[in-house]
């Protein structure tokens, strides 16, 4: 299964379809149940709060 959010810039929750939002929530639940900190090793992210 390909990830529909791959390389998609999400500025607002309104940028997501219902299916994409459900995918985000399901993925978050899986990661919370089984944390894998090595997934983010050597990765960076940016968060802009206005």
N, CA, C and O atoms as CSV, one atom per row, in Angstrom:
chain,resi,resn,atom,element,x,y,z
A,1,UNK,N,N,0.843,-1.182,0.000
A,1,UNK,CA,C,0.000,0.000,0.000
A,1,UNK,C,C,0.884,1.240,0.000
A,1,UNK,O,O,1.800,1.358,0.814
A,2,UNK,N,N,0.612,2.145,-0.899
A,2,UNK,CA,C,1.373,3.386,-0.939
A,2,UNK,C,C,0.766,4.394,0.026
A,2,UNK,O,O,-0.430,4.359,0.316
A,3,UNK,N,N,1.595,5.274,0.508
A,3,UNK,CA,C,1.153,6.280,1.465
A,3,UNK,C,C,0.681,7.518,0.702
A,3,UNK,O,O,1.490,8.168,0.039
A,4,UNK,N,N,-0.608,7.859,0.780
A,4,UNK,CA,C,-1.111,9.028,0.047
A,4,UNK,C,C,-0.584,10.356,0.589
A,4,UNK,O,O,-0.737,11.391,-0.059
A,5,UNK,N,N,0.031,10.334,1.762
A,5,UNK,CA,C,0.551,11.568,2.356
A,5,UNK,C,C,2.035,11.779,2.075
A,5,UNK,O,O,2.604,12.793,2.480
A,6,UNK,N,N,2.662,10.833,1.389
A,6,UNK,CA,C,4.095,10.925,1.110
A,6,UNK,C,C,4.384,12.196,0.320
A,6,UNK,O,O,3.817,12.419,-0.749
A,7,UNK,N,N,5.266,13.016,0.855
A,7,UNK,CA,C,5.708,14.288,0.258
A,7,UNK,C,C,4.576,15.296,0.092
A,7,UNK,O,O,4.670,16.201,-0.737
A,8,UNK,N,N,3.510,15.150,0.871
A,8,UNK,CA,C,2.421,16.116,0.822
A,8,UNK,C,C,2.626,17.123,1.945
A,8,UNK,O,O,2.862,16.740,3.091
A,9,UNK,N,N,2.538,18.395,1.623
A,9,UNK,CA,C,2.670,19.453,2.615
A,9,UNK,C,C,1.302,19.689,3.245
A,9,UNK,O,O,0.333,20.005,2.555
A,10,UNK,N,N,1.238,19.532,4.555
A,10,UNK,CA,C,-0.024,19.706,5.264
A,10,UNK,C,C,0.077,20.982,6.091
A,10,UNK,O,O,0.822,21.050,7.068
A,11,UNK,N,N,-0.668,21.965,5.692
A,11,UNK,CA,C,-0.661,23.247,6.384
A,11,UNK,C,C,-1.793,23.301,7.400
A,11,UNK,O,O,-1.648,23.886,8.474
A,12,UNK,N,N,-2.897,22.698,7.063
A,12,UNK,CA,C,-4.083,22.745,7.910
A,12,UNK,C,C,-4.783,21.393,7.849
A,12,UNK,O,O,-4.628,20.648,6.881
A,13,UNK,N,N,-5.545,21.087,8.874
A,13,UNK,CA,C,-6.323,19.849,8.869
A,13,UNK,C,C,-7.299,19.844,7.692
A,13,UNK,O,O,-7.710,18.782,7.224
A,14,UNK,N,N,-7.663,21.028,7.221
A,14,UNK,CA,C,-8.560,21.132,6.070
A,14,UNK,C,C,-7.906,20.647,4.781
A,14,UNK,O,O,-8.596,20.424,3.786
A,15,UNK,N,N,-6.579,20.481,4.787
A,15,UNK,CA,C,-5.865,19.976,3.619
A,15,UNK,C,C,-6.002,18.466,3.475
A,15,UNK,O,O,-5.595,17.900,2.461
A,16,UNK,N,N,-6.571,17.813,4.481
A,16,UNK,CA,C,-6.698,16.357,4.473
A,16,UNK,C,C,-8.117,15.927,4.137
A,16,UNK,O,O,-9.092,16.545,4.566
A,17,UNK,N,N,-8.209,14.853,3.361
A,17,UNK,CA,C,-9.517,14.237,3.144
A,17,UNK,C,C,-9.859,13.412,4.383
A,17,UNK,O,O,-9.011,13.214,5.253
A,18,UNK,N,N,-11.073,12.944,4.459
A,18,UNK,CA,C,-11.482,12.113,5.598
A,18,UNK,C,C,-10.613,10.861,5.679
A,18,UNK,O,O,-10.189,10.466,6.766
A,19,UNK,N,N,-10.346,10.237,4.532
A,19,UNK,CA,C,-9.532,9.023,4.503
A,19,UNK,C,C,-8.102,9.302,4.962
A,19,UNK,O,O,-7.515,8.501,5.689
A,20,UNK,N,N,-7.545,10.432,4.539
A,20,UNK,CA,C,-6.190,10.785,4.956
A,20,UNK,C,C,-6.126,11.047,6.457
A,20,UNK,O,O,-5.173,10.634,7.119
A,21,UNK,N,N,-7.122,11.724,6.992
A,21,UNK,CA,C,-7.161,11.990,8.429
A,21,UNK,C,C,-7.285,10.684,9.212
A,21,UNK,O,O,-6.634,10.513,10.243
A,22,UNK,N,N,-8.115,9.769,8.727
A,22,UNK,CA,C,-8.245,8.467,9.383
A,22,UNK,C,C,-6.921,7.708,9.344
A,22,UNK,O,O,-6.576,7.018,10.303
A,23,UNK,N,N,-6.178,7.829,8.242
A,23,UNK,CA,C,-4.863,7.193,8.134
A,23,UNK,C,C,-3.900,7.780,9.167
A,23,UNK,O,O,-3.165,7.035,9.816
A,24,UNK,N,N,-3.894,9.093,9.325
A,24,UNK,CA,C,-3.029,9.749,10.313
A,24,UNK,C,C,-3.355,9.250,11.716
A,24,UNK,O,O,-2.453,8.909,12.481
A,25,UNK,N,N,-4.638,9.207,12.055
A,25,UNK,CA,C,-5.044,8.774,13.392
A,25,UNK,C,C,-4.738,7.298,13.631
A,25,UNK,O,O,-4.312,6.927,14.725
A,26,UNK,N,N,-4.947,6.460,12.630
A,26,UNK,CA,C,-4.649,5.031,12.775
A,26,UNK,C,C,-3.148,4.808,12.939
A,26,UNK,O,O,-2.725,3.983,13.748
A,27,UNK,N,N,-2.348,5.541,12.175
A,27,UNK,CA,C,-0.893,5.422,12.283
A,27,UNK,C,C,-0.413,5.897,13.647
A,27,UNK,O,O,0.462,5.275,14.249
A,28,UNK,N,N,-0.979,6.994,14.138
A,28,UNK,CA,C,-0.613,7.505,15.466
A,28,UNK,C,C,-0.953,6.488,16.546
A,28,UNK,O,O,-0.173,6.296,17.479
A,29,UNK,N,N,-2.097,5.840,16.435
A,29,UNK,CA,C,-2.495,4.832,17.424
A,29,UNK,C,C,-1.536,3.643,17.404
A,29,UNK,O,O,-1.176,3.118,18.458
A,30,UNK,N,N,-1.121,3.214,16.206
A,30,UNK,CA,C,-0.168,2.097,16.095
A,30,UNK,C,C,1.178,2.467,16.719
A,30,UNK,O,O,1.774,1.669,17.443
A,31,UNK,N,N,1.648,3.678,16.434
A,31,UNK,CA,C,2.940,4.105,16.976
A,31,UNK,C,C,2.881,4.300,18.486
A,31,UNK,O,O,3.862,4.041,19.183
A,32,UNK,N,N,1.754,4.748,18.990
A,32,UNK,CA,C,1.611,4.916,20.435
A,32,UNK,C,C,1.598,3.556,21.131
A,32,UNK,O,O,2.173,3.401,22.209
A,33,UNK,N,N,0.943,2.574,20.514
A,33,UNK,CA,C,0.863,1.238,21.103
A,33,UNK,C,C,2.205,0.513,21.042
A,33,UNK,O,O,2.514,-0.305,21.909
A,34,UNK,N,N,2.999,0.815,20.018
A,34,UNK,CA,C,4.284,0.142,19.825
A,34,UNK,C,C,5.332,1.183,19.416
A,34,UNK,O,O,5.686,1.258,18.239
A,35,UNK,N,N,5.834,1.983,20.356
A,35,UNK,CA,C,6.793,3.045,20.024
A,35,UNK,C,C,8.054,2.495,19.351
A,35,UNK,O,O,8.585,1.454,19.739
A,36,UNK,N,N,8.512,3.218,18.341
A,36,UNK,CA,C,9.724,2.842,17.614
A,36,UNK,C,C,10.588,4.091,17.428
A,36,UNK,O,O,10.621,4.659,16.337
A,37,UNK,N,N,11.287,4.522,18.481
A,37,UNK,CA,C,12.056,5.769,18.389
A,37,UNK,C,C,13.133,5.747,17.306
A,37,UNK,O,O,13.544,6.805,16.830
A,38,UNK,N,N,13.591,4.576,16.915
A,38,UNK,CA,C,14.625,4.505,15.881
A,38,UNK,C,C,14.110,4.968,14.517
A,38,UNK,O,O,14.907,5.264,13.627
A,39,UNK,N,N,12.793,5.035,14.345
A,39,UNK,CA,C,12.241,5.516,13.078
A,39,UNK,C,C,12.634,6.962,12.800
A,39,UNK,O,O,12.772,7.360,11.643
A,40,UNK,N,N,12.813,7.740,13.849
A,40,UNK,CA,C,13.133,9.155,13.691
A,40,UNK,C,C,14.612,9.472,13.889
A,40,UNK,O,O,15.008,10.638,13.881
A,41,UNK,N,N,15.413,8.453,14.063
A,41,UNK,CA,C,16.842,8.668,14.255
A,41,UNK,C,C,17.422,9.355,13.017
A,41,UNK,O,O,17.177,8.927,11.890
A,42,UNK,N,N,18.174,10.397,13.231
A,42,UNK,CA,C,18.813,11.190,12.172
A,42,UNK,C,C,17.800,11.911,11.289
A,42,UNK,O,O,18.109,12.243,10.145
A,43,UNK,N,N,16.611,12.155,11.794
A,43,UNK,CA,C,15.591,12.882,11.039
A,43,UNK,C,C,15.341,14.222,11.717
A,43,UNK,O,O,15.538,14.362,12.924
A,44,UNK,N,N,14.919,15.173,10.959
A,44,UNK,CA,C,14.571,16.478,11.498
A,44,UNK,C,C,13.180,16.862,11.030
A,44,UNK,O,O,12.659,16.304,10.065
A,45,UNK,N,N,12.593,17.808,11.717
A,45,UNK,CA,C,11.293,18.305,11.284
A,45,UNK,C,C,11.197,19.777,11.635
A,45,UNK,O,O,11.940,20.286,12.474
A,46,UNK,N,N,10.289,20.431,10.991
A,46,UNK,CA,C,10.056,21.844,11.258
A,46,UNK,C,C,8.596,22.027,11.618
A,46,UNK,O,O,7.702,21.414,11.035
A,47,UNK,N,N,8.390,22.872,12.580
A,47,UNK,CA,C,7.030,23.192,12.993
A,47,UNK,C,C,6.926,24.701,13.059
A,47,UNK,O,O,7.705,25.358,13.749
A,48,UNK,N,N,5.981,25.235,12.354
A,48,UNK,CA,C,5.785,26.679,12.323
A,48,UNK,C,C,4.436,26.992,12.950
A,48,UNK,O,O,3.390,26.567,12.460
A,49,UNK,N,N,4.481,27.731,14.024
A,49,UNK,CA,C,3.250,28.115,14.705
A,49,UNK,C,C,3.023,29.602,14.488
A,49,UNK,O,O,3.878,30.427,14.806
A,50,UNK,N,N,1.897,29.920,13.959
A,50,UNK,CA,C,1.574,31.337,13.709
A,50,UNK,C,C,0.501,31.805,14.648
A,50,UNK,O,O,0.095,32.966,14.592
